[in-house]
Amino acid sequence: MAKKQNFFWASYADLMTSLFFIMLVLFVLVIAMMKKQQNNLLVENERLNKILKLEEQFKPLQDDDDFYYLEDCQKFVAKNLMGQEIFNSNSYIIKPEYISSTLTVGKKIESFLESVSSQNSNFSYLLIIEGNMANRWDMSYNQDSQWGYDTSYKRALAVYDLWNKNNINFRKYNVEVLLCGSGFNGLCRDKVEENNKRFSIQIIPKVSNR
């Protein structure tokens, strides 16, 4: 009988030791998971603060008299070029009388990117230059016209080429440049169709570190 009792208490002690070890492991795992979650929250909070900081830094460009800010799609349009046929008709060649205004827009964007880049050295940016086109008064052009897409893209390229040839270099500020054309389609088109004779700019910050 005594041997059975000794065996029971020995087994009981082993069981308690095992349970204690399991609880200890679980405790360490819970602490580790909580620590990881806390770190994730700190990272997310830092990310949010960076986003809020960037939004404040974008205000000067949004408030600039030379730009019209399309808030719904976060794009910028040159005010004094809105509604103007700055390209030769059915072409992607910029008219001589609009070259100076287009260069002014490019220089302001370059200056802005230089400023935000110096304040956020760990960030990178995506600059989208989008060519847009206005439809006819009777909207007779197909919204998905291949010619419209091709021409609007070439117009964006013409704007970029003009800036590039005049030493307006966005890429030195850790900026990736994307050229595209929405033709007679796309979001945030002006209700006044003539005002879609334009190019638009979108600057997208990449919040994560390089």
Backbone bond lengths (Angstrom), bond angles and torsions (degrees), N, CA, C in turn:
res aa  C-N    CA-C-N  psi(-1)  N-CA   C-N-CA  omega(-1)  CA-C   N-CA-C  phi
1 M - - - 1.477 - - 1.533 111.70 -
2 A 1.328 115.59 -42.52 1.466 120.83 -179.76 1.519 110.89 -63.19
3 K 1.387 114.82 -37.98 1.451 118.27 179.42 1.520 111.27 -64.06
4 K 1.360 115.38 -39.68 1.472 119.34 178.88 1.520 110.64 -63.67
5 Q 1.343 116.04 -42.01 1.466 119.20 179.07 1.523 111.19 -64.11
6 N 1.343 115.54 -41.70 1.470 119.03 178.94 1.538 110.45 -62.74
7 F 1.350 115.32 -40.06 1.463 119.77 179.05 1.532 110.75 -65.20
8 F 1.355 115.51 -39.94 1.479 119.51 178.67 1.523 110.91 -61.92
9 W 1.344 115.05 -47.95 1.462 117.28 -177.33 1.526 112.37 -69.12
10 A 1.327 115.95 -31.90 1.470 118.80 175.80 1.527 110.68 -66.53
11 S 1.342 116.15 -42.49 1.473 120.99 178.10 1.516 110.31 -66.26
12 Y 1.336 114.89 -40.14 1.476 119.59 179.50 1.533 110.19 -62.56
13 A 1.335 115.58 -42.39 1.472 119.99 179.25 1.525 110.56 -63.69
14 D 1.339 116.56 -41.39 1.468 119.98 177.88 1.518 111.11 -62.93
15 L 1.362 115.45 -40.51 1.464 120.10 179.77 1.525 110.78 -64.10
16 M 1.315 117.24 -44.55 1.464 121.58 179.62 1.535 110.83 -63.01
17 T 1.349 114.12 -39.94 1.468 118.51 178.96 1.528 110.48 -63.54
18 S 1.335 115.21 -42.03 1.468 120.43 179.16 1.521 110.80 -64.74
19 L 1.344 116.07 -44.44 1.470 119.62 179.05 1.520 111.09 -63.58
20 F 1.333 115.73 -39.84 1.471 119.24 178.00 1.531 110.45 -61.95
21 F 1.336 115.39 -43.21 1.458 120.03 179.47 1.536 110.96 -62.80
22 I 1.346 116.31 -43.18 1.472 121.08 178.79 1.523 110.23 -62.35
23 M 1.343 116.80 -44.97 1.462 120.58 -179.96 1.530 110.67 -63.99
24 L 1.337 115.47 -36.98 1.460 119.37 179.19 1.527 110.64 -64.92
25 V 1.347 115.98 -42.51 1.466 120.41 178.61 1.519 110.42 -64.03
26 L 1.345 115.80 -44.00 1.466 120.05 178.67 1.521 111.06 -62.28
27 F 1.313 116.48 -39.64 1.465 120.62 179.22 1.532 110.68 -62.69
28 V 1.326 115.27 -44.33 1.476 119.82 179.66 1.535 109.86 -63.83
29 L 1.346 116.86 -41.70 1.468 120.47 179.22 1.521 111.39 -63.46
30 V 1.331 116.95 -42.98 1.473 120.57 179.41 1.523 110.69 -62.88
31 I 1.344 115.81 -44.43 1.465 119.76 178.42 1.527 110.81 -60.62
32 A 1.351 115.79 -41.86 1.470 120.36 -179.85 1.525 110.98 -64.65
33 M 1.360 116.11 -42.18 1.471 120.34 179.45 1.526 110.75 -65.58
34 M 1.333 116.52 -40.94 1.469 119.87 178.83 1.520 110.92 -64.72
35 K 1.357 115.02 -38.84 1.465 119.33 178.63 1.528 110.41 -64.50
36 K 1.346 116.12 -41.61 1.458 120.45 179.49 1.526 110.60 -65.13
37 Q 1.348 115.52 -42.12 1.464 119.47 178.47 1.522 110.99 -63.45
38 Q 1.336 115.94 -39.63 1.465 120.05 178.24 1.525 110.69 -63.52
39 N 1.347 115.76 -41.87 1.465 119.71 177.85 1.519 111.43 -63.32
40 N 1.348 115.78 -40.39 1.470 120.28 178.28 1.525 111.23 -62.47
41 L 1.340 115.62 -39.52 1.467 119.63 178.68 1.522 110.71 -66.44
42 L 1.339 115.98 -38.79 1.462 119.52 178.51 1.524 110.96 -65.21
43 V 1.345 115.58 -41.49 1.467 120.18 178.15 1.515 110.42 -63.87
44 E 1.345 116.54 -43.73 1.462 120.54 -179.51 1.518 111.23 -65.65
45 N 1.343 115.36 -38.06 1.459 119.83 177.99 1.529 111.01 -65.52
46 E 1.334 115.37 -40.42 1.470 119.83 177.13 1.531 110.51 -64.17
47 R 1.322 115.43 -40.65 1.474 120.85 178.02 1.522 110.76 -61.54
48 L 1.355 115.87 -43.36 1.465 120.37 178.95 1.516 110.84 -63.22
49 N 1.321 116.45 -42.52 1.464 119.78 179.07 1.528 111.43 -62.34
50 K 1.341 115.94 -37.94 1.453 119.75 177.97 1.524 110.93 -64.75
51 I 1.348 116.13 -40.54 1.467 120.27 179.60 1.526 110.27 -63.61
52 L 1.337 115.71 -44.79 1.464 119.57 179.41 1.525 110.66 -63.29
53 K 1.325 115.02 -38.29 1.462 119.71 178.81 1.526 110.06 -64.27
54 L 1.325 116.64 -41.36 1.466 120.85 179.13 1.518 111.43 -64.65
55 E 1.330 116.24 -40.35 1.462 119.60 179.70 1.526 110.84 -59.17
56 E 1.326 116.22 -38.76 1.457 120.18 177.39 1.526 110.70 -67.10
57 Q 1.322 116.14 -37.41 1.459 119.99 -178.27 1.519 112.23 -71.70
58 F 1.331 116.92 -21.51 1.462 120.43 178.72 1.530 111.98 -82.33
59 K 1.315 117.39 -11.69 1.459 120.71 -177.02 1.525 113.82 -58.27
60 P 1.342 119.91 -42.75 1.472 118.92 -179.13 1.522 113.23 -57.84
61 L 1.336 116.60 -37.89 1.459 119.12 179.31 1.527 110.80 -72.77
62 Q 1.328 116.06 -36.82 1.467 120.25 178.44 1.532 111.60 -65.87
63 D 1.332 115.68 -32.65 1.469 120.74 -177.44 1.522 113.11 -92.80
64 D 1.324 116.75 -1.58 1.462 120.67 -178.12 1.535 109.95 -66.66
65 D 1.328 116.16 135.06 1.465 121.31 -177.42 1.529 113.02 -66.71
66 D 1.320 117.39 -17.92 1.463 120.15 -178.55 1.526 113.02 -85.60
67 F 1.346 115.92 -6.57 1.457 119.00 -176.70 1.525 111.86 -123.62
68 Y 1.314 114.19 147.63 1.468 120.81 170.07 1.520 106.26 -110.73
69 Y 1.325 116.33 122.88 1.467 120.84 -174.94 1.520 110.24 -96.05
70 L 1.324 116.10 119.86 1.466 122.31 176.43 1.528 106.89 -87.88
71 E 1.322 115.90 95.51 1.465 120.58 -170.33 1.527 112.81 -64.52
72 D 1.331 117.14 -37.56 1.465 120.51 -176.02 1.523 112.76 -61.25
73 C 1.325 116.42 -32.94 1.474 118.81 -179.19 1.523 112.08 -120.83
74 Q 1.345 116.35 8.00 1.467 122.58 174.23 1.531 112.11 55.42
75 K 1.325 114.93 48.71 1.460 121.25 177.75 1.524 109.37 -118.47
76 F 1.324 114.96 156.27 1.456 121.72 177.54 1.524 109.24 -115.09
77 V 1.336 115.04 138.68 1.459 121.65 177.30 1.525 107.85 -126.91
78 A 1.327 116.55 137.16 1.465 120.37 177.87 1.528 109.29 -68.56
79 K 1.337 116.87 120.24 1.465 120.93 -174.67 1.523 112.89 -60.10
80 N 1.335 115.86 -48.47 1.467 118.07 -173.54 1.524 112.76 -76.86
81 L 1.342 117.58 0.15 1.464 120.36 175.50 1.523 112.12 -107.67
82 M 1.338 116.39 -5.77 1.470 119.83 -179.38 1.518 110.36 -66.26
83 G 1.324 116.12 131.79 1.456 120.93 178.52 1.511 114.06 77.81
84 Q 1.340 116.41 1.02 1.459 120.51 -179.67 1.531 109.74 -99.22
85 E 1.315 115.46 140.74 1.464 120.06 175.35 1.522 107.02 -85.37
86 I 1.337 115.39 82.35 1.463 118.71 -174.53 1.529 111.77 -77.33
87 F 1.331 116.46 -13.15 1.462 120.83 176.81 1.527 109.31 -106.45
88 N 1.312 116.03 152.56 1.460 119.02 172.75 1.522 109.51 -58.83
89 S 1.321 116.26 145.96 1.458 121.78 -174.68 1.526 111.60 -53.74
90 N 1.360 114.82 130.60 1.468 122.22 179.49 1.525 112.34 56.79
91 S 1.338 115.50 29.16 1.454 120.09 -175.56 1.513 109.41 -138.89
92 Y 1.327 116.02 173.27 1.458 120.91 177.51 1.531 110.75 -116.45
93 I 1.322 116.97 16.48 1.465 121.54 177.61 1.530 108.98 -87.02
94 I 1.336 116.43 125.01 1.473 120.06 -179.87 1.527 109.29 -73.40
95 K 1.318 116.14 132.09 1.464 120.43 178.14 1.533 110.07 -66.78
96 P 1.325 117.55 142.03 1.474 121.20 -177.35 1.534 113.76 -54.32
97 E 1.343 117.21 -35.93 1.461 119.50 -175.77 1.532 113.46 -71.46
98 Y 1.333 116.93 -10.87 1.465 119.91 -179.46 1.528 112.58 -109.93
99 I 1.306 116.93 2.27 1.462 119.70 -178.91 1.531 111.28 -66.06
100 S 1.331 116.83 -44.02 1.464 120.37 -178.46 1.529 111.52 -60.99
101 S 1.335 117.33 -44.59 1.470 121.02 179.96 1.518 111.32 -65.05
102 T 1.324 116.03 -38.82 1.466 120.26 179.36 1.527 110.48 -66.14
103 L 1.337 116.86 -37.99 1.467 120.58 177.38 1.527 111.36 -66.35
104 T 1.321 116.68 -38.00 1.467 120.53 178.38 1.518 110.52 -60.61
105 V 1.342 115.83 -42.64 1.465 120.66 178.30 1.529 110.16 -61.37
106 G 1.320 116.84 -45.64 1.459 120.88 -179.73 1.519 113.02 -61.33
107 K 1.333 116.07 -41.98 1.465 120.28 -179.17 1.531 111.38 -66.67
108 K 1.333 116.47 -35.79 1.461 119.41 178.90 1.530 110.82 -68.67
109 I 1.323 115.89 -39.75 1.463 119.76 178.28 1.527 110.04 -65.76
110 E 1.324 116.72 -41.48 1.466 120.55 178.56 1.528 110.59 -62.17
111 S 1.319 116.62 -43.44 1.459 120.88 179.53 1.527 110.97 -63.10
112 F 1.330 116.14 -40.17 1.462 120.37 178.87 1.525 110.87 -64.94
113 L 1.332 116.56 -45.18 1.465 120.25 -179.68 1.527 111.40 -64.69
114 E 1.322 116.81 -35.48 1.461 120.27 175.87 1.525 110.50 -61.64
115 S 1.331 115.90 -41.12 1.461 121.20 -178.28 1.532 111.69 -66.64
116 V 1.342 116.80 -51.46 1.471 118.89 -177.27 1.524 111.46 -69.01
117 S 1.325 116.38 -31.06 1.458 119.47 178.82 1.525 111.27 -67.33
118 S 1.328 116.82 -38.44 1.466 120.49 179.39 1.530 111.22 -68.71
119 Q 1.332 116.64 -28.16 1.463 120.84 179.65 1.526 112.52 -85.14
120 N 1.329 116.38 -19.84 1.468 121.34 -177.02 1.524 108.74 -133.98
121 S 1.323 115.84 71.03 1.462 120.56 -172.08 1.524 113.06 -65.22
122 N 1.332 118.09 -20.06 1.460 120.53 -178.79 1.527 112.99 -91.88
123 F 1.315 116.52 0.19 1.458 120.24 -178.67 1.521 110.48 -97.03
124 S 1.313 114.81 160.33 1.457 121.48 168.64 1.523 107.40 -128.06
125 Y 1.330 116.25 164.47 1.459 120.40 -173.42 1.523 110.44 -135.55
126 L 1.314 114.26 149.51 1.464 121.26 174.56 1.523 107.48 -112.70
127 L 1.325 116.22 119.57 1.467 121.85 178.13 1.531 108.07 -105.13
128 I 1.324 115.57 116.85 1.463 120.90 -179.99 1.525 109.10 -104.58
129 I 1.308 115.69 121.15 1.462 121.47 174.48 1.528 106.38 -104.81
130 E 1.306 115.95 115.35 1.470 121.14 -174.26 1.527 110.78 -115.20
131 G 1.315 115.51 124.95 1.455 119.87 174.51 1.526 110.22 -85.41
132 N 1.326 116.20 135.95 1.470 121.89 179.66 1.522 109.69 -122.83
133 M 1.316 116.69 157.23 1.460 121.03 178.80 1.519 109.76 -137.50
134 A 1.348 115.52 149.11 1.462 121.35 177.47 1.522 109.57 -96.54
135 N 1.313 114.76 138.19 1.461 120.52 176.92 1.526 110.01 -78.15
136 R 1.315 116.54 169.76 1.470 121.03 176.00 1.520 110.14 -69.33
137 W 1.331 114.99 166.98 1.460 120.00 -178.18 1.527 111.69 -59.39
138 D 1.329 116.78 -31.56 1.470 120.47 -179.94 1.527 112.28 -95.44
139 M 1.345 116.66 9.42 1.459 123.03 178.64 1.526 111.80 55.25
140 S 1.319 115.51 38.57 1.467 120.53 -173.85 1.532 113.26 -79.62
141 Y 1.340 117.07 -15.29 1.454 118.31 176.71 1.530 109.34 -77.26
142 N 1.300 115.94 134.91 1.455 120.58 175.77 1.528 109.12 -64.42
143 Q 1.337 117.13 132.22 1.470 120.41 -178.58 1.526 112.13 -57.79
144 D 1.312 116.74 -30.81 1.467 120.84 -178.99 1.522 112.08 -102.32
145 S 1.312 115.49 29.33 1.460 120.03 178.41 1.528 111.12 -59.66
146 Q 1.330 115.94 126.91 1.465 120.81 178.32 1.524 110.68 -62.55
147 W 1.340 115.71 -38.28 1.470 120.31 177.62 1.531 109.90 -61.81
148 G 1.329 116.36 -40.17 1.461 120.27 179.48 1.513 112.42 -62.88
149 Y 1.329 116.24 -43.37 1.464 120.22 178.43 1.527 110.89 -65.30
150 D 1.328 116.59 -45.53 1.475 120.74 -178.46 1.527 111.17 -61.40
151 T 1.343 115.61 -47.65 1.469 119.96 -176.35 1.525 111.77 -67.24
152 S 1.339 116.36 -41.07 1.468 118.92 -179.08 1.531 110.58 -66.95
153 Y 1.332 117.12 -35.73 1.470 119.30 175.73 1.533 110.12 -64.32
154 K 1.336 116.83 -43.57 1.466 120.25 -179.24 1.528 111.04 -65.68
155 R 1.328 116.68 -28.70 1.463 119.99 176.15 1.536 110.16 -69.08
156 A 1.331 116.52 -41.47 1.470 119.69 175.78 1.523 110.11 -61.83
157 L 1.324 116.36 -41.24 1.467 121.01 178.51 1.527 111.00 -64.76
158 A 1.344 117.35 -38.20 1.462 120.94 179.16 1.530 110.96 -63.60
159 V 1.339 116.13 -39.48 1.465 120.55 177.98 1.532 109.79 -64.81
160 Y 1.323 116.01 -45.87 1.471 119.89 -179.69 1.531 110.83 -63.91
161 D 1.325 116.91 -42.92 1.466 120.68 179.38 1.531 111.19 -60.82
162 L 1.336 116.18 -40.44 1.465 120.25 178.97 1.522 110.17 -61.47
163 W 1.321 116.52 -45.66 1.462 120.71 179.25 1.523 110.59 -64.48
164 N 1.311 115.99 -44.65 1.461 120.73 -177.04 1.539 111.37 -62.48
165 K 1.326 116.25 -41.59 1.464 120.69 -178.78 1.530 111.84 -70.05
166 N 1.322 116.13 -18.08 1.467 120.32 178.58 1.533 111.54 -105.87
167 N 1.336 114.12 28.15 1.472 121.70 173.36 1.525 113.81 61.34
168 I 1.312 116.67 28.77 1.465 120.69 171.68 1.527 105.94 -94.09
169 N 1.317 114.46 101.35 1.464 120.86 -171.33 1.528 110.50 -115.20
170 F 1.330 116.06 105.16 1.463 120.40 -179.32 1.531 111.83 -78.90
171 R 1.309 117.18 -29.64 1.460 121.24 -170.26 1.533 113.16 -66.76
172 K 1.309 117.42 -21.86 1.463 118.86 -179.32 1.531 112.04 -72.16
173 Y 1.333 116.78 -8.48 1.464 120.68 177.13 1.526 110.89 -105.18
174 N 1.332 116.22 33.12 1.460 122.06 179.52 1.527 111.12 58.40
175 V 1.328 114.85 45.49 1.458 121.97 -178.06 1.530 109.68 -115.88
176 E 1.317 115.76 129.98 1.455 120.99 172.50 1.526 107.42 -96.13
177 V 1.333 116.67 131.03 1.470 121.37 -177.24 1.522 109.43 -103.20
178 L 1.326 115.21 129.09 1.459 121.57 178.58 1.525 108.58 -120.81
179 L 1.324 116.77 126.25 1.463 122.02 178.58 1.520 109.42 -105.10
180 C 1.320 116.31 136.87 1.460 119.63 179.15 1.529 109.70 -153.34
181 G 1.318 114.98 164.99 1.467 120.55 177.48 1.515 110.34 -136.95
182 S 1.327 116.90 128.27 1.472 120.95 -178.57 1.523 112.22 -97.70
183 G 1.338 116.65 -1.33 1.464 119.58 177.57 1.518 112.32 59.18
184 F 1.332 115.48 -129.66 1.469 121.49 178.35 1.526 111.03 -95.70
185 N 1.324 115.67 13.71 1.457 121.65 -174.61 1.517 109.51 -118.91
186 G 1.321 117.11 -168.36 1.455 121.19 174.91 1.516 114.06 104.73
187 L 1.327 114.57 160.87 1.458 121.00 178.75 1.530 110.38 -81.80
188 C 1.327 114.84 162.06 1.468 122.25 175.34 1.526 112.89 61.07
189 R 1.313 117.23 31.62 1.461 119.05 173.71 1.527 109.12 -72.00
190 D 1.324 115.84 145.84 1.457 120.91 179.45 1.522 109.70 -71.65
191 K 1.337 115.79 140.34 1.468 119.82 178.77 1.520 111.19 -64.94
192 V 1.329 116.05 -29.53 1.461 120.68 173.41 1.526 106.67 -84.36
193 E 1.309 116.91 106.36 1.457 121.10 -170.16 1.523 113.22 -56.39
194 E 1.335 117.09 -35.84 1.463 120.34 -179.75 1.529 112.13 -59.93
195 N 1.337 116.38 -29.02 1.460 120.13 -178.02 1.529 113.02 -72.94
196 N 1.326 116.12 -6.97 1.462 119.79 177.74 1.533 112.28 -85.45
197 K 1.312 115.99 3.79 1.469 120.46 171.23 1.531 107.07 -80.81
198 R 1.310 115.62 83.06 1.455 117.84 -170.20 1.531 109.70 -162.29
199 F 1.311 114.01 174.80 1.464 120.48 163.88 1.521 106.37 -124.49
200 S 1.292 116.83 149.30 1.459 120.77 -178.60 1.526 109.77 -124.07
201 I 1.334 114.24 157.81 1.467 121.91 -175.98 1.520 108.90 -124.45
202 Q 1.312 115.71 135.59 1.469 120.28 173.81 1.522 108.00 -130.53
203 I 1.342 115.55 132.14 1.458 121.51 179.32 1.523 107.90 -115.92
204 I 1.317 116.30 117.71 1.458 121.53 -177.23 1.521 109.61 -115.13
205 P 1.342 117.87 114.17 1.468 119.26 177.75 1.518 111.03 -78.55
206 K 1.318 115.79 140.63 1.460 121.24 173.43 1.525 106.11 -98.40
207 V 1.322 115.43 106.20 1.463 120.63 -169.05 1.516 112.91 -70.05
208 S 1.334 117.96 -32.21 1.454 120.04 -179.31 1.520 110.45 -66.47
209 N 1.320 116.24 153.39 1.457 121.16 -178.85 1.524 110.77 -68.12
210 R 1.351 114.27 155.11 1.455 119.43 177.61 1.519 110.14 -64.47
